[in-house]
Amino acid sequence: MIRSQQPGSTAPPRPVSSPTSLCVASLGRSRTWVSRLGGDSVGERVLTEIMSRGVDMSLVVMDDDTPTGLMLKDPSAIGSTVQYNRVGSAASLMTPHFVPREALSAARLCTSRE
């Protein structure tokens, strides 16, 4: 999922499920992000953006047959409107068996958006 920025913002969009990984990375700790991304330009950008901040992306699968899911948030003075475009996305095809057992047994902390 990608969070859009405020109108006029120069900050790049970022995946909403990555803040924990990015915080752990900023502390110099080992971290791995697990997901499925579409083999589209959005998926490539997510992969590149998170990897550039020192997060291990070796367990991310790029799927050329499905799109990257999106969450669009439109902030306003009276609240925000959120639209999810996740149906049929690469990440929507993940199951509990997606994460290798070895990765789970070695992990000290696991988080999930679901």
Secondary structure, DSSP 8 states (H G I E B T S, - for coil): -EE---TT--S--EETT-HHHHHHHHTT---B--EEEESSHHHHHHHHHHHTTT-B-TTEEEETTS---EEEEEEETTEEEEEEE-TT-TGGG--GGGS-HHHHHH-S------
